[in-house]
């Protein structure tokens, strides 16, 4: 079972102010909401991770639907230029921010060791007074509910049969 944690009611986890670097310059966490109340931020290990790339490919296909409901951004430790080049090579249309030099991933529980980012998602909400709280989070891993390929492979005679993304 995958760890999916939702917090509603008290919305207890207050998220501080952060700023990020993007291929188009600096942006604050609050600005990532782009006029919406909700934000899905994907914690991605970056270009070096084939699994993270597969998840991002899937999110790209859902982007129109996701952004109809909430703001969406992918955060990785890659430099903005690397992000732009890789996103263009994959045809990704979502916004990206670099967490390099930031405590964001560690503070949100997605960097268990310095320099080692764990993949997952945080759902954030901007309250009326502008404060930001996390309303849910989940860690990504092979077979998780955030990538449909695993569920389709499960229907095959031998399942994924040791397959991994390339």
Secondary structure, 3 states (H helix, E strand, C coil): CCCEEECCCCCCEEECCCEEEECCEEEECHHHHCCCCEEEEEEECCCCCHHHHHHHHHHHHHHHHHHHHCEEEEEECCCHHHHHHHHHHHCCCCEEEECCCCCHHHHCCCCCECCECCCEEEEEEECCCCCEEEEEEEECCCCCCCCHHHHHHCCCCCCCCCCCCC
